[in-house]
Amino acid sequence: MSAPRPRHVRHLLNIVTNDLHSFKISLKDQPTLDALSTPAVQALATLFFVSGNVLVLTSMWALGFTGTYLGDYFGILMDKMVTGFPFNVTDAPMYYGSTLSFLATALWFASPAGILLTVLVLVVYKIALMYEDPFTSEIYAKRERERAVKRQ
């Protein structure tokens, strides 16, 4: 599977920034917590934001457009499951990277409601992974079984 073309990268960046923009808007009118309005928290937010976006963008790059947008659900599989960076850091870099970006936004805006929403997002992602991980493993295992039968 080839890497996404430059116009696809621009499209992928649009999606990531739109989600964060919607999240930011939802925090706009929420109360803030002064304890979160410190330079240390702002630095942590910056670290989380950069780390989260590195995980998301490098996983999109590694998977390409088709792999990113559920190609495996439609029978379009990569030659093999991606195991290099960022998948060697975490099994779900898009989910955990997005969660870090949401948490960074909540911290940046000193929003307890944002932190609570981030926890909710993480719970939803963990539930999704309970289904997605076995599904992905099985479709690749099935393909390997089918290839083994053809070789015989």
VMD Tcl script that builds the backbone (N, CA, C; Angstrom):
set m [mol new atoms 456]
animate dup $m
set s [atomselect $m all]
$s set {name element resname resid chain x y z} {
  {N N MET 1 A 0.854 -1.168 0.000}
  {CA C MET 1 A 0.000 0.000 0.000}
  {C C MET 1 A 0.898 1.228 0.000}
  {N N SER 2 A 0.620 2.145 -0.869}
  {CA C SER 2 A 1.462 3.331 -0.966}
  {C C SER 2 A 1.046 4.380 0.065}
  {N N ALA 3 A 1.947 5.285 0.309}
  {CA C ALA 3 A 1.678 6.374 1.248}
  {C C ALA 3 A 0.671 7.333 0.619}
  {N N PRO 4 A -0.054 8.094 1.455}
  {CA C PRO 4 A -1.022 9.023 0.896}
  {C C PRO 4 A -0.344 10.108 0.071}
  {N N ARG 5 A -1.028 10.569 -0.937}
  {CA C ARG 5 A -0.503 11.655 -1.759}
  {C C ARG 5 A -0.685 12.970 -1.025}
  {N N PRO 6 A 0.062 14.009 -1.404}
  {CA C PRO 6 A -0.019 15.284 -0.678}
  {C C PRO 6 A -1.438 15.828 -0.525}
  {N N ARG 7 A -2.285 15.699 -1.511}
  {CA C ARG 7 A -3.645 16.236 -1.360}
  {C C ARG 7 A -4.417 15.444 -0.317}
  {N N HIS 8 A -4.101 14.141 -0.172}
  {CA C HIS 8 A -4.746 13.338 0.857}
  {C C HIS 8 A -4.268 13.762 2.242}
  {N N VAL 9 A -3.012 14.124 2.361}
  {CA C VAL 9 A -2.485 14.581 3.644}
  {C C VAL 9 A -3.226 15.842 4.075}
  {N N ARG 10 A -3.447 16.748 3.153}
  {CA C ARG 10 A -4.186 17.972 3.467}
  {C C ARG 10 A -5.598 17.623 3.943}
  {N N HIS 11 A -6.248 16.657 3.284}
  {CA C HIS 11 A -7.586 16.221 3.673}
  {C C HIS 11 A -7.558 15.609 5.075}
  {N N LEU 12 A -6.563 14.792 5.360}
  {CA C LEU 12 A -6.460 14.158 6.673}
  {C C LEU 12 A -6.244 15.199 7.766}
  {N N LEU 13 A -5.412 16.183 7.500}
  {CA C LEU 13 A -5.192 17.252 8.475}
  {C C LEU 13 A -6.481 18.027 8.739}
  {N N ASN 14 A -7.279 18.215 7.701}
  {CA C ASN 14 A -8.570 18.887 7.839}
  {C C ASN 14 A -9.470 18.146 8.820}
  {N N ILE 15 A -9.518 16.839 8.704}
  {CA C ILE 15 A -10.376 16.035 9.578}
  {C C ILE 15 A -9.936 16.166 11.026}
  {N N VAL 16 A -8.631 16.034 11.273}
  {CA C VAL 16 A -8.110 16.133 12.637}
  {C C VAL 16 A -8.420 17.503 13.227}
  {N N THR 17 A -8.166 18.561 12.477}
  {CA C THR 17 A -8.382 19.906 13.015}
  {C C THR 17 A -9.864 20.206 13.191}
  {N N ASN 18 A -10.740 19.663 12.356}
  {CA C ASN 18 A -12.176 19.881 12.520}
  {C C ASN 18 A -12.687 19.265 13.813}
  {N N ASP 19 A -12.247 18.049 14.150}
  {CA C ASP 19 A -12.663 17.415 15.400}
  {C C ASP 19 A -12.222 18.243 16.591}
  {N N LEU 20 A -10.966 18.687 16.576}
  {CA C LEU 20 A -10.461 19.481 17.687}
  {C C LEU 20 A -11.154 20.842 17.753}
  {N N HIS 21 A -11.477 21.406 16.612}
  {CA C HIS 21 A -12.175 22.688 16.593}
  {C C HIS 21 A -13.560 22.538 17.230}
  {N N SER 22 A -14.273 21.482 16.887}
  {CA C SER 22 A -15.593 21.234 17.481}
  {C C SER 22 A -15.474 21.046 18.993}
  {N N PHE 23 A -14.453 20.329 19.410}
  {CA C PHE 23 A -14.211 20.109 20.833}
  {C C PHE 23 A -13.940 21.439 21.530}
  {N N LYS 24 A -13.107 22.264 20.914}
  {CA C LYS 24 A -12.775 23.575 21.481}
  {C C LYS 24 A -14.024 24.433 21.624}
  {N N ILE 25 A -14.886 24.423 20.617}
  {CA C ILE 25 A -16.129 25.200 20.677}
  {C C ILE 25 A -17.004 24.722 21.835}
  {N N SER 26 A -17.044 23.397 22.049}
  {CA C SER 26 A -17.871 22.872 23.138}
  {C C SER 26 A -17.335 23.299 24.506}
  {N N LEU 27 A -16.050 23.610 24.599}
  {CA C LEU 27 A -15.455 24.035 25.870}
  {C C LEU 27 A -15.572 25.538 26.103}
  {N N LYS 28 A -15.841 26.278 25.057}
  {CA C LYS 28 A -15.780 27.745 25.095}
  {C C LYS 28 A -16.574 28.353 26.248}
  {N N ASP 29 A -17.785 27.914 26.469}
  {CA C ASP 29 A -18.651 28.524 27.479}
  {C C ASP 29 A -18.671 27.757 28.794}
  {N N GLN 30 A -17.767 26.805 28.943}
  {CA C GLN 30 A -17.716 26.022 30.179}
  {C C GLN 30 A -16.868 26.742 31.232}
  {N N PRO 31 A -17.148 26.472 32.508}
  {CA C PRO 31 A -16.306 27.069 33.556}
  {C C PRO 31 A -14.873 26.564 33.471}
  {N N THR 32 A -13.951 27.376 33.932}
  {CA C THR 32 A -12.543 26.983 33.953}
  {C C THR 32 A -12.112 26.771 35.398}
  {N N LEU 33 A -10.978 26.123 35.548}
  {CA C LEU 33 A -10.413 25.853 36.860}
  {C C LEU 33 A -9.059 26.547 36.935}
  {N N ASP 34 A -8.923 27.487 37.860}
  {CA C ASP 34 A -7.684 28.271 37.966}
  {C C ASP 34 A -6.454 27.392 38.171}
  {N N ALA 35 A -6.604 26.270 38.862}
  {CA C ALA 35 A -5.467 25.373 39.112}
  {C C ALA 35 A -4.892 24.815 37.811}
  {N N LEU 36 A -5.691 24.831 36.748}
  {CA C LEU 36 A -5.217 24.343 35.450}
  {C C LEU 36 A -4.612 25.459 34.597}
  {N N SER 37 A -4.664 26.673 35.086}
  {CA C SER 37 A -4.154 27.821 34.326}
  {C C SER 37 A -2.742 28.183 34.776}
  {N N THR 38 A -1.845 27.235 34.722}
  {CA C THR 38 A -0.466 27.472 35.120}
  {C C THR 38 A 0.465 27.191 33.946}
  {N N PRO 39 A 1.652 27.771 33.968}
  {CA C PRO 39 A 2.610 27.480 32.900}
  {C C PRO 39 A 2.955 25.984 32.801}
  {N N ALA 40 A 3.008 25.293 33.923}
  {CA C ALA 40 A 3.326 23.862 33.898}
  {C C ALA 40 A 2.239 23.076 33.167}
  {N N VAL 41 A 0.978 23.413 33.423}
  {CA C VAL 41 A -0.135 22.731 32.746}
  {C C VAL 41 A -0.129 23.080 31.262}
  {N N GLN 42 A 0.167 24.331 30.935}
  {CA C GLN 42 A 0.243 24.737 29.523}
  {C C GLN 42 A 1.357 23.971 28.800}
  {N N ALA 43 A 2.496 23.788 29.480}
  {CA C ALA 43 A 3.603 23.018 28.890}
  {C C ALA 43 A 3.191 21.565 28.693}
  {N N LEU 44 A 2.506 21.000 29.669}
  {CA C LEU 44 A 2.025 19.628 29.554}
  {C C LEU 44 A 1.019 19.506 28.405}
  {N N ALA 45 A 0.146 20.486 28.292}
  {CA C ALA 45 A -0.828 20.492 27.197}
  {C C ALA 45 A -0.122 20.516 25.849}
  {N N THR 46 A 0.911 21.320 25.743}
  {CA C THR 46 A 1.675 21.401 24.489}
  {C C THR 46 A 2.323 20.053 24.176}
  {N N LEU 47 A 2.925 19.436 25.175}
  {CA C LEU 47 A 3.549 18.119 25.003}
  {C C LEU 47 A 2.519 17.082 24.564}
  {N N PHE 48 A 1.362 17.068 25.212}
  {CA C PHE 48 A 0.301 16.120 24.849}
  {C C PHE 48 A -0.198 16.374 23.429}
  {N N PHE 49 A -0.352 17.649 23.067}
  {CA C PHE 49 A -0.861 17.979 21.738}
  {C C PHE 49 A 0.113 17.532 20.649}
  {N N VAL 50 A 1.374 17.831 20.841}
  {CA C VAL 50 A 2.385 17.436 19.849}
  {C C VAL 50 A 2.475 15.907 19.779}
  {N N SER 51 A 2.551 15.260 20.924}
  {CA C SER 51 A 2.647 13.793 20.958}
  {C C SER 51 A 1.428 13.140 20.315}
  {N N GLY 52 A 0.254 13.644 20.667}
  {CA C GLY 52 A -0.973 13.081 20.110}
  {C C GLY 52 A -1.039 13.217 18.606}
  {N N ASN 53 A -0.669 14.396 18.112}
  {CA C ASN 53 A -0.723 14.600 16.668}
  {C C ASN 53 A 0.361 13.821 15.927}
  {N N VAL 54 A 1.504 13.627 16.552}
  {CA C VAL 54 A 2.527 12.765 15.941}
  {C C VAL 54 A 1.977 11.348 15.792}
  {N N LEU 55 A 1.320 10.841 16.830}
  {CA C LEU 55 A 0.744 9.489 16.747}
  {C C LEU 55 A -0.319 9.404 15.648}
  {N N VAL 56 A -1.218 10.366 15.614}
  {CA C VAL 56 A -2.303 10.342 14.622}
  {C C VAL 56 A -1.753 10.466 13.204}
  {N N LEU 57 A -0.925 11.466 12.967}
  {CA C LEU 57 A -0.463 11.724 11.601}
  {C C LEU 57 A 0.479 10.638 11.090}
  {N N THR 58 A 1.352 10.116 11.953}
  {CA C THR 58 A 2.245 9.053 11.483}
  {C C THR 58 A 1.507 7.749 11.271}
  {N N SER 59 A 0.438 7.506 12.029}
  {CA C SER 59 A -0.341 6.292 11.772}
  {C C SER 59 A -1.107 6.433 10.461}
  {N N MET 60 A -1.619 7.623 10.178}
  {CA C MET 60 A -2.285 7.840 8.893}
  {C C MET 60 A -1.295 7.663 7.748}
  {N N TRP 61 A -0.093 8.145 7.932}
  {CA C TRP 61 A 0.929 8.007 6.897}
  {C C TRP 61 A 1.281 6.533 6.694}
  {N N ALA 62 A 1.443 5.800 7.796}
  {CA C ALA 62 A 1.820 4.386 7.709}
  {C C ALA 62 A 0.721 3.536 7.065}
  {N N LEU 63 A -0.532 3.874 7.333}
  {CA C LEU 63 A -1.648 3.092 6.804}
  {C C LEU 63 A -2.080 3.541 5.410}
  {N N GLY 64 A -1.765 4.768 5.060}
  {CA C GLY 64 A -2.243 5.303 3.799}
  {C C GLY 64 A -3.727 5.627 3.880}
  {N N PHE 65 A -4.262 6.147 2.819}
  {CA C PHE 65 A -5.659 6.579 2.799}
  {C C PHE 65 A -6.611 5.414 3.027}
  {N N THR 66 A -6.404 4.319 2.307}
  {CA C THR 66 A -7.305 3.167 2.413}
  {C C THR 66 A -7.242 2.530 3.784}
  {N N GLY 67 A -6.054 2.328 4.293}
  {CA C GLY 67 A -5.911 1.725 5.612}
  {C C GLY 67 A -6.477 2.589 6.717}
  {N N THR 68 A -6.390 3.895 6.532}
  {CA C THR 68 A -6.913 4.825 7.532}
  {C C THR 68 A -8.433 4.813 7.542}
  {N N TYR 69 A -9.025 4.757 6.377}
  {CA C TYR 69 A -10.477 4.878 6.283}
  {C C TYR 69 A -11.160 3.538 6.066}
  {N N LEU 70 A -10.832 2.583 6.916}
  {CA C LEU 70 A -11.553 1.319 7.031}
  {C C LEU 70 A -11.507 0.450 5.787}
  {N N GLY 71 A -10.409 0.510 5.039}
  {CA C GLY 71 A -10.276 -0.368 3.885}
  {C C GLY 71 A -10.400 -1.832 4.268}
  {N N ASP 72 A -9.908 -2.202 5.456}
  {CA C ASP 72 A -9.994 -3.601 5.882}
  {C C ASP 72 A -11.438 -4.050 6.072}
  {N N TYR 73 A -12.327 -3.145 6.441}
  {CA C TYR 73 A -13.734 -3.511 6.593}
  {C C TYR 73 A -14.377 -3.822 5.244}
  {N N PHE 74 A -13.779 -3.346 4.165}
  {CA C PHE 74 A -14.314 -3.581 2.834}
  {C C PHE 74 A -13.460 -4.576 2.058}
  {N N GLY 75 A -12.615 -5.313 2.783}
  {CA C GLY 75 A -11.803 -6.347 2.157}
  {C C GLY 75 A -10.552 -5.855 1.461}
  {N N ILE 76 A -10.193 -4.608 1.659}
  {CA C ILE 76 A -8.977 -4.059 1.062}
  {C C ILE 76 A -7.898 -4.093 2.141}
  {N N LEU 77 A -7.082 -5.125 2.111}
  {CA C LEU 77 A -6.078 -5.304 3.151}
  {C C LEU 77 A -4.710 -4.844 2.674}
  {N N MET 78 A -3.893 -4.457 3.625}
  {CA C MET 78 A -2.509 -4.119 3.331}
  {C C MET 78 A -1.773 -5.443 3.112}
  {N N ASP 79 A -0.563 -5.375 2.568}
  {CA C ASP 79 A 0.202 -6.598 2.355}
  {C C ASP 79 A 0.372 -7.366 3.657}
  {N N LYS 80 A 0.593 -6.641 4.730}
  {CA C LYS 80 A 0.649 -7.232 6.067}
  {C C LYS 80 A 0.276 -6.150 7.067}
  {N N MET 81 A -0.074 -6.561 8.285}
  {CA C MET 81 A -0.435 -5.587 9.311}
  {C C MET 81 A 0.767 -4.685 9.586}
  {N N VAL 82 A 0.504 -3.414 9.790}
  {CA C VAL 82 A 1.567 -2.455 10.064}
  {C C VAL 82 A 2.012 -2.636 11.514}
  {N N THR 83 A 3.317 -2.827 11.701}
  {CA C THR 83 A 3.851 -3.018 13.050}
  {C C THR 83 A 4.952 -2.018 13.386}
  {N N GLY 84 A 5.369 -1.209 12.415}
  {CA C GLY 84 A 6.395 -0.197 12.672}
  {C C GLY 84 A 5.796 1.022 13.364}
  {N N PHE 85 A 6.624 2.060 13.507}
  {CA C PHE 85 A 6.169 3.279 14.178}
  {C C PHE 85 A 4.944 3.837 13.491}
  {N N PRO 86 A 3.961 4.245 14.205}
  {CA C PRO 86 A 3.769 4.356 15.646}
  {C C PRO 86 A 3.107 3.127 16.281}
  {N N PHE 87 A 2.868 2.102 15.468}
  {CA C PHE 87 A 2.195 0.907 15.982}
  {C C PHE 87 A 3.090 0.081 16.898}
  {N N ASN 88 A 4.383 0.357 16.904}
  {CA C ASN 88 A 5.268 -0.312 17.848}
  {C C ASN 88 A 5.322 0.434 19.183}
  {N N VAL 89 A 4.683 1.599 19.255}
  {CA C VAL 89 A 4.592 2.365 20.492}
  {C C VAL 89 A 3.276 2.059 21.203}
  {N N THR 90 A 2.207 1.974 20.426}
  {CA C THR 90 A 0.884 1.666 20.949}
  {C C THR 90 A 0.098 0.928 19.874}
  {N N ASP 91 A -0.800 0.063 20.300}
  {CA C ASP 91 A -1.574 -0.720 19.334}
  {C C ASP 91 A -2.641 0.114 18.625}
  {N N ALA 92 A -2.983 1.263 19.166}
  {CA C ALA 92 A -4.030 2.104 18.572}
  {C C ALA 92 A -3.589 3.571 18.571}
  {N N PRO 93 A -2.601 3.911 17.746}
  {CA C PRO 93 A -2.068 5.278 17.794}
  {C C PRO 93 A -3.072 6.360 17.419}
  {N N MET 94 A -4.027 6.064 16.552}
  {CA C MET 94 A -5.007 7.093 16.212}
  {C C MET 94 A -5.909 7.387 17.395}
  {N N TYR 95 A -6.372 6.339 18.056}
  {CA C TYR 95 A -7.260 6.533 19.207}
  {C C TYR 95 A -6.537 7.227 20.360}
  {N N TYR 96 A -5.353 6.729 20.700}
  {CA C TYR 96 A -4.638 7.319 21.830}
  {C C TYR 96 A -4.072 8.693 21.480}
  {N N GLY 97 A -3.679 8.880 20.230}
  {CA C GLY 97 A -3.214 10.193 19.802}
  {C C GLY 97 A -4.337 11.219 19.840}
  {N N SER 98 A -5.515 10.828 19.380}
  {CA C SER 98 A -6.674 11.732 19.448}
  {C C SER 98 A -7.018 12.051 20.891}
  {N N THR 99 A -6.979 11.041 21.736}
  {CA C THR 99 A -7.279 11.260 23.155}
  {C C THR 99 A -6.290 12.255 23.765}
  {N N LEU 100 A -5.001 12.097 23.439}
  {CA C LEU 100 A -4.005 13.053 23.936}
  {C C LEU 100 A -4.286 14.467 23.426}
  {N N SER 101 A -4.718 14.579 22.194}
  {CA C SER 101 A -5.017 15.907 21.626}
  {C C SER 101 A -6.238 16.529 22.299}
  {N N PHE 102 A -7.256 15.719 22.574}
  {CA C PHE 102 A -8.434 16.227 23.286}
  {C C PHE 102 A -8.051 16.658 24.702}
  {N N LEU 103 A -7.251 15.828 25.380}
  {CA C LEU 103 A -6.808 16.174 26.733}
  {C C LEU 103 A -5.974 17.456 26.711}
  {N N ALA 104 A -5.113 17.583 25.723}
  {CA C ALA 104 A -4.293 18.796 25.600}
  {C C ALA 104 A -5.172 20.030 25.441}
  {N N THR 105 A -6.193 19.923 24.629}
  {CA C THR 105 A -7.102 21.053 24.413}
  {C C THR 105 A -7.829 21.403 25.707}
  {N N ALA 106 A -8.290 20.389 26.424}
  {CA C ALA 106 A -8.983 20.626 27.698}
  {C C ALA 106 A -8.055 21.300 28.703}
  {N N LEU 107 A -6.817 20.825 28.770}
  {CA C LEU 107 A -5.861 21.433 29.697}
  {C C LEU 107 A -5.517 22.851 29.287}
  {N N TRP 108 A -5.317 23.061 27.989}
  {CA C TRP 108 A -4.955 24.385 27.491}
  {C C TRP 108 A -6.009 25.420 27.871}
  {N N PHE 109 A -7.275 25.013 27.805}
  {CA C PHE 109 A -8.372 25.919 28.129}
  {C C PHE 109 A -8.838 25.768 29.576}
  {N N ALA 110 A -8.048 25.057 30.392}
  {CA C ALA 110 A -8.310 24.900 31.833}
  {C C ALA 110 A -9.736 24.424 32.098}
  {N N SER 111 A -10.181 23.452 31.312}
  {CA C SER 111 A -11.576 23.037 31.337}
  {C C SER 111 A -11.782 21.684 32.013}
  {N N PRO 112 A -12.373 21.686 33.208}
  {CA C PRO 112 A -12.724 20.404 33.832}
  {C C PRO 112 A -13.733 19.618 32.984}
  {N N ALA 113 A -14.665 20.329 32.352}
  {CA C ALA 113 A -15.634 19.649 31.479}
  {C C ALA 113 A -14.905 18.981 30.314}
  {N N GLY 114 A -13.884 19.633 29.799}
  {CA C GLY 114 A -13.095 19.050 28.710}
  {C C GLY 114 A -12.361 17.799 29.153}
  {N N ILE 115 A -11.857 17.813 30.373}
  {CA C ILE 115 A -11.182 16.618 30.888}
  {C C ILE 115 A -12.189 15.481 31.020}
  {N N LEU 116 A -13.377 15.786 31.514}
  {CA C LEU 116 A -14.429 14.766 31.626}
  {C C LEU 116 A -14.831 14.234 30.250}
  {N N LEU 117 A -14.973 15.123 29.269}
  {CA C LEU 117 A -15.300 14.680 27.907}
  {C C LEU 117 A -14.179 13.813 27.328}
  {N N THR 118 A -12.939 14.154 27.651}
  {CA C THR 118 A -11.804 13.363 27.174}
  {C C THR 118 A -11.862 11.949 27.751}
  {N N VAL 119 A -12.204 11.842 29.020}
  {CA C VAL 119 A -12.354 10.514 29.641}
  {C C VAL 119 A -13.462 9.734 28.931}
  {N N LEU 120 A -14.555 10.401 28.611}
  {CA C LEU 120 A -15.649 9.748 27.890}
  {C C LEU 120 A -15.188 9.277 26.511}
  {N N VAL 121 A -14.432 10.112 25.820}
  {CA C VAL 121 A -13.888 9.732 24.509}
  {C C VAL 121 A -13.010 8.487 24.653}
  {N N LEU 122 A -12.152 8.477 25.658}
  {CA C LEU 122 A -11.276 7.325 25.880}
  {C C LEU 122 A -12.080 6.052 26.146}
  {N N VAL 123 A -13.128 6.151 26.932}
  {CA C VAL 123 A -13.980 4.982 27.209}
  {C C VAL 123 A -14.599 4.463 25.908}
  {N N VAL 124 A -15.104 5.367 25.095}
  {CA C VAL 124 A -15.699 4.961 23.812}
  {C C VAL 124 A -14.644 4.303 22.920}
  {N N TYR 125 A -13.440 4.877 22.863}
  {CA C TYR 125 A -12.366 4.286 22.068}
  {C C TYR 125 A -12.002 2.895 22.583}
  {N N LYS 126 A -11.949 2.726 23.902}
  {CA C LYS 126 A -11.604 1.418 24.471}
  {C C LYS 126 A -12.674 0.383 24.115}
  {N N ILE 127 A -13.924 0.774 24.143}
  {CA C ILE 127 A -15.003 -0.137 23.745}
  {C C ILE 127 A -14.865 -0.488 22.267}
  {N N ALA 128 A -14.589 0.505 21.429}
  {CA C ALA 128 A -14.398 0.248 19.997}
  {C C ALA 128 A -13.255 -0.729 19.774}
  {N N LEU 129 A -12.167 -0.583 20.531}
  {CA C LEU 129 A -11.011 -1.469 20.373}
  {C C LEU 129 A -11.326 -2.902 20.773}
  {N N MET 130 A -12.265 -3.080 21.697}
  {CA C MET 130 A -12.657 -4.441 22.089}
  {C C MET 130 A -13.223 -5.210 20.890}
  {N N TYR 131 A -13.800 -4.497 19.944}
  {CA C TYR 131 A -14.351 -5.119 18.740}
  {C C TYR 131 A -13.383 -5.032 17.569}
  {N N GLU 132 A -12.738 -3.895 17.446}
  {CA C GLU 132 A -11.894 -3.656 16.282}
  {C C GLU 132 A -10.638 -4.526 16.269}
  {N N ASP 133 A -9.944 -4.634 17.395}
  {CA C ASP 133 A -8.703 -5.406 17.432}
  {C C ASP 133 A -8.910 -6.874 17.041}
  {N N PRO 134 A -9.884 -7.577 17.644}
  {CA C PRO 134 A -10.101 -8.967 17.221}
  {C C PRO 134 A -10.540 -9.081 15.759}
  {N N PHE 135 A -11.343 -8.128 15.295}
  {CA C PHE 135 A -11.789 -8.146 13.905}
  {C C PHE 135 A -10.599 -8.031 12.961}
  {N N THR 136 A -9.730 -7.046 13.225}
  {CA C THR 136 A -8.573 -6.831 12.364}
  {C C THR 136 A -7.650 -8.047 12.388}
  {N N SER 137 A -7.391 -8.575 13.566}
  {CA C SER 137 A -6.533 -9.761 13.672}
  {C C SER 137 A -7.123 -10.923 12.900}
  {N N GLU 138 A -8.416 -11.111 13.003}
  {CA C GLU 138 A -9.065 -12.242 12.331}
  {C C GLU 138 A -9.057 -12.100 10.816}
  {N N ILE 139 A -9.272 -10.905 10.280}
  {CA C ILE 139 A -9.301 -10.798 8.820}
  {C C ILE 139 A -7.918 -11.042 8.224}
  {N N TYR 140 A -6.871 -10.630 8.931}
  {CA C TYR 140 A -5.520 -10.917 8.442}
  {C C TYR 140 A -5.185 -12.397 8.613}
  {N N ALA 141 A -5.613 -13.003 9.707}
  {CA C ALA 141 A -5.381 -14.436 9.918}
  {C C ALA 141 A -6.136 -15.253 8.873}
  {N N LYS 142 A -7.349 -14.849 8.568}
  {CA C LYS 142 A -8.155 -15.548 7.554}
  {C C LYS 142 A -7.461 -15.482 6.201}
  {N N ARG 143 A -6.952 -14.325 5.861}
  {CA C ARG 143 A -6.256 -14.191 4.579}
  {C C ARG 143 A -5.036 -15.108 4.545}
  {N N GLU 144 A -4.297 -15.178 5.637}
  {CA C GLU 144 A -3.121 -16.049 5.678}
  {C C GLU 144 A -3.519 -17.514 5.569}
  {N N ARG 145 A -4.629 -17.914 6.185}
  {CA C ARG 145 A -5.114 -19.297 6.056}
  {C C ARG 145 A -5.479 -19.585 4.612}
  {N N GLU 146 A -6.152 -18.634 3.948}
  {CA C GLU 146 A -6.529 -18.810 2.555}
  {C C GLU 146 A -5.290 -18.904 1.653}
  {N N ARG 147 A -4.284 -18.109 1.929}
  {CA C ARG 147 A -3.034 -18.160 1.146}
  {C C ARG 147 A -2.339 -19.503 1.360}
  {N N ALA 148 A -2.350 -20.004 2.576}
  {CA C ALA 148 A -1.716 -21.283 2.878}
  {C C ALA 148 A -2.398 -22.426 2.125}
  {N N VAL 149 A -3.720 -22.367 2.020}
  {CA C VAL 149 A -4.469 -23.394 1.287}
  {C C VAL 149 A -4.123 -23.332 -0.193}
  {N N LYS 150 A -4.004 -22.134 -0.745}
  {CA C LYS 150 A -3.667 -21.969 -2.165}
  {C C LYS 150 A -2.264 -22.485 -2.491}
  {N N ARG 151 A -1.346 -22.374 -1.526}
  {CA C ARG 151 A 0.032 -22.818 -1.748}
  {C C ARG 151 A 0.145 -24.338 -1.738}
  {N N GLN 152 A -0.822 -25.004 -1.177}
  {CA C GLN 152 A -0.749 -26.476 -1.076}
  {C C GLN 152 A -1.094 -27.164 -2.344}
}
mol reanalyze $m
mol bondsrecalc $m
mol representation Tube
mol addrep $m
